[in-house]
């Protein structure tokens, strides 16, 4: 997965633009079709949901 963005820096009367790119290895357990990203208040949040077939199974245990 590759993340890209532009950052603009003001220096006095001029504005400089800087390109940013980061590559991240995504585990095979991740459902790549459902990856989501959100950027708010300077924070990037990336959600990498697991595929259904690799999620742990839940069982109900009755306590007596």
N, C-alpha and C positions, 0 to 999 in steps of 0.2 A: 504494500500500500504506500502511496506517495502523497504527502501533504504539501501543498504549495500556497503561497500567499505573497502579497506585496506589503511593504511597510514604507510609510512616508515619514521622513524626518525633516523638520523645519530647522534650518540653520540661518538665523538672521532673516534676511529678506528672501532667501531662496528655499526651495523644497527639493530634497533629494528622494528618489524612489529606490528601494532596495527589494530585490526578489529573494524570497526565502523558500527553501525546499528541504524536506526531510523524508527519508524512506524508512519504513518500519516493516519488519517481517511479521506477517500475520499467521498465527498458529492454524493448523489444518482444522481445528475444532470450531473455528469461527465461520458463521454463515455470512459470506461476503456480500450477498445480495441485500442484507439487512443492516449493513454498517451505516451509522448515522453520526453526524458531527454538528456541534453547535458552538458558536463563538459569541460570548457575551462578557462585557466589562473586562476585556483583555484576557479572558480565559477561554481556551479551546477545550471542549469536552468531546471525546470520541467514544462512542458506544460500540462495542464489538460483541454482539450476541452469539452464544453458542448454538451450534446446530442441534436440532431436537434429538437426533439419534445418539448424541454424545452426552446429553444431560443425564445426571444420575436419576435413577428410578425412585419414586417415592412409594413407600408402603405404609399402611396403617397398622399400628400396633395397639392392641387392646390391653388395657391395664385393668387387672382384677384386684 
